[in-house]
């Protein structure tokens, strides 16, 4: 496994509709509209992504060296992803799902099931 880098994550989120990135000093915030669906911490090469609680628990149980529980909020389970532990196609799926859990229905309908590449 070669893993992903920061450029991979930014390349994926930049393909999704109405996504913004903001540098908050210690981390990057990734949002659709005003709603956050991800964070990037450059020093640790990790991202935090919104997932369902079931998906959060499954990822952490499957590969605890790559995924860890970040927090739960409003019925969602945020997961920390070590970029070095995932391939780009897996990161694309996780990023897309985080976006879909956050984006307005009109954007989701327009995008369909087209994953970023």
C-alpha positions as CSV (number, residue, x, y, z in Angstrom):
1,X,0.0,0.0,0.0
2,X,1.3,3.4,-1.0
3,X,-1.2,5.5,0.9
4,X,-2.4,9.0,0.2
5,X,-1.0,12.4,0.7
6,X,-2.5,15.8,1.5
7,X,-2.7,16.7,-2.2
8,X,-4.9,13.6,-2.8
9,X,-7.4,14.7,-0.2
10,X,-7.6,18.3,-1.5
11,X,-7.8,16.9,-5.1
12,X,-10.8,14.8,-4.1
13,X,-12.7,17.5,-2.2
14,X,-12.1,20.1,-4.9
15,X,-14.1,17.9,-7.3
16,X,-17.2,18.0,-5.2
17,X,-19.8,20.8,-5.8
18,X,-19.8,23.9,-3.6
19,X,-17.0,22.7,-1.3
20,X,-14.9,25.3,0.4
21,X,-11.6,24.9,2.3
22,X,-10.4,27.3,5.0
23,X,-7.1,27.3,6.7
24,X,-7.6,27.8,10.4
25,X,-4.0,27.8,11.4
26,X,-3.7,24.4,13.1
27,X,-6.0,22.6,10.6
28,X,-8.0,23.0,7.4
29,X,-11.8,23.0,7.5
30,X,-13.7,21.5,4.6
31,X,-17.3,22.4,4.1
32,X,-20.3,22.3,1.7
33,X,-22.0,25.6,2.1
34,X,-21.7,26.5,5.8
35,X,-21.7,22.8,7.0
36,X,-18.4,21.1,7.8
37,X,-17.8,17.6,6.6
38,X,-14.1,17.2,7.1
39,X,-10.9,18.5,8.7
40,X,-7.2,18.1,7.6
41,X,-4.3,18.2,10.0
42,X,-1.1,18.7,7.9
43,X,1.5,17.8,10.7
44,X,-0.1,14.4,11.3
45,X,-1.3,13.8,7.8
46,X,-4.7,12.9,9.0
47,X,-8.2,13.9,8.1
48,X,-11.4,13.8,10.1
49,X,-14.5,12.9,8.2
50,X,-18.2,12.7,9.0
51,X,-19.6,9.2,8.8
52,X,-22.6,7.3,10.2
53,X,-21.9,5.9,13.6
54,X,-22.2,2.4,12.2
55,X,-19.5,3.2,9.6
56,X,-17.3,4.9,12.2
57,X,-17.4,1.8,14.4
58,X,-16.9,-0.6,11.5
59,X,-13.8,1.3,10.2
60,X,-12.2,1.5,13.6
61,X,-12.8,-2.2,14.3
62,X,-11.5,-3.3,10.9
63,X,-8.3,-1.2,10.9
64,X,-7.6,0.5,14.2
65,X,-4.1,1.5,13.0
66,X,-5.6,3.5,10.2
67,X,-8.9,4.8,11.7
68,X,-9.8,6.1,15.1
69,X,-12.9,7.6,16.6
70,X,-12.8,11.3,16.7
71,X,-16.2,12.1,18.2
72,X,-20.0,11.7,17.7
73,X,-22.4,14.5,17.2
74,X,-26.0,14.6,16.1
75,X,-26.2,11.0,15.2
76,X,-23.0,11.0,13.2
77,X,-19.6,9.4,14.0
78,X,-16.6,11.4,12.9
79,X,-13.6,9.2,12.1
80,X,-9.9,10.2,11.9
81,X,-8.2,8.7,8.9
82,X,-4.4,8.3,8.6
83,X,-3.8,9.2,5.0
84,X,-0.8,6.8,4.8
85,X,-3.2,3.9,5.6
86,X,-5.7,4.4,2.7
87,X,-5.5,4.2,-1.0
88,X,-7.0,7.0,-3.1
89,X,-10.1,5.0,-4.1
90,X,-11.0,4.3,-0.5
91,X,-10.3,7.9,0.5
92,X,-12.6,9.0,-2.4
93,X,-15.4,6.8,-1.0
94,X,-15.0,8.1,2.5
95,X,-14.8,11.7,1.4
96,X,-17.8,11.4,-0.9
97,X,-19.9,9.8,1.9
98,X,-18.9,12.6,4.3
99,X,-20.0,15.2,1.6
100,X,-23.3,13.3,1.0
101,X,-24.1,13.3,4.7
102,X,-23.7,17.0,4.7
103,X,-24.7,18.5,1.4
104,X,-28.2,19.8,0.6
105,X,-30.5,17.3,-1.2
106,X,-30.5,19.3,-4.4
107,X,-26.7,19.0,-4.7
108,X,-26.8,15.3,-3.9
109,X,-29.4,14.7,-6.6
110,X,-27.4,16.7,-9.1
111,X,-24.2,14.8,-8.3
112,X,-25.7,11.4,-8.2
113,X,-23.4,8.5,-7.3
114,X,-20.4,9.9,-9.1
115,X,-17.3,9.5,-6.9
116,X,-14.5,12.0,-7.1
117,X,-11.4,10.4,-8.8
